[in-house]
Amino acid sequence: MKNKTKNIKILVVDDEVDLEPLVRQRFRRQIRDGVYDFLFAHNGLQALAKLIEHPEIGIILSDINMPEMDGLTLLLKLKELKNPSLKTVIVSAYGDMENIRTAMNRGAFDFLTKPINFDDLEITINKTLDEIRLVRKSQEEHHQLLSIQHDLATAHEIQQAILPMVFPPFPHRKDFDIYASMTAAKEVGGDFYDFFMIDNERLGFVIGDVSGKGVPAAIFMAVSRTLIRATGLKGISVEECIDYANHLLCNESTSCMFVTVFYGILDTRTGEIDYVNGGHNPPYLIRADGTLESVPLTGGPILGFLEDEHFKPGKIHLHKGDTLYLYTDGVTEAFNNDDEAYGDDRLEALLRAHGTEPIKELIQTSVTGVQEFCEDAPQSDDITLMVIRYTG
């Protein structure tokens, strides 16, 4: 009991001077054991001063009829504090139902009648303490929730800062154009994209999807993205890059997390793309005339699962005006209210109809198409898109 009532003081407000010794005598054992901690005031003004001096006061036992400021006026002042963990028990003469009703309407938690029955008082105090503990626990959980929400909002800003957000990223380049977007299902997500110039002729690019959701996925996403970028900037082949990244991710992976990845290197002189697909959705190749092709798989598994796996590369060739369209499964596996998936067929139909549009508009049309299909169904997964158009 001692730990449960710690830091909760009881303020007795009454102008009867002999009440204090009676209370101290009746509850001497509880006071000695630290179960109850009483303070005393003789009117409402003194009570307000005590509240300022002792913010740990949780219960106010207040008489109604007192000089300078009576109990009903005190209740009005306490209501202005808007402190749900501060409970007032009003004390009035037996049969004074009008004042008792007024007190309850002004926010009193309970009431007692005079002459005070100390057994009844003890029951009332304990009941009120239980209520205060529940309120304070709820307030603490609310503050923790607000703190978590603030941390998640900060994490969202950090995650967005990790991803390239300035387009066009290479305004001086006339041989290709690139655009990307990521819409997280929660405050933070596990999808990522990235691109970087390895040298003046080669563009490295990657899109990935980490297993799971929320903060763990976001952390693994940041590690995966940074690892692939740092390795890719060394200029090694796509298969060597992914082999090395996979080896390190297997050592770093916890809770059986993994990531699907499509990593490619575009030779801006020739339009050739060397790539590795590590368990990711195959991108689409949209030819300049609108013809749609699926990029062949390379048979690679997910990253972070098998440490000694060796990934096989593939090769495609972009001609002038061709577009490479990369996406995560948050697009095709977006569900509507009828639990129907957006699916490959709808995506392919959209790409045939809009694939030759400017790439920013193509991504915006894609996201809008998925959102209109889902209507008001909650987004179940991150939606990430990256489009590269080769202009020769």
ABEGO torsion letter per residue (X at the ends): XAAAABGBBBBBBBABAAAAAAAAAAAAAAAAAGABBBBBBABAAAAAAAAAABAABABBBBBABBBGBBAAAAAAAAAAAGBAABBBBBBBBBGBAAAAAAAAAAGBABBBBOBBBAAAAAAAAAAAAAAAAAAAAAAAAAAAAAAAAAAAAAAAAAAAAABBABOBABAABAABBBBBBBBBABABBABBBBBBBABAABBBBBBBBBBEBEAAAAAAAAAAAAAAAAAAAAGBBAAAAAAAAAAAAAAABBGGBBBBBBBBBBBAAAGBBBBBBBGBBBBBBBBAAGBBBBBBBAGBBBBGABAABBBBBBBBBBBBGBBBBBBBAAAAABBBAAGBBAEAAAAAAAAAAAAABBAAAAAAAAAAAAAAAAEABBBABBBBBBBBBBAX
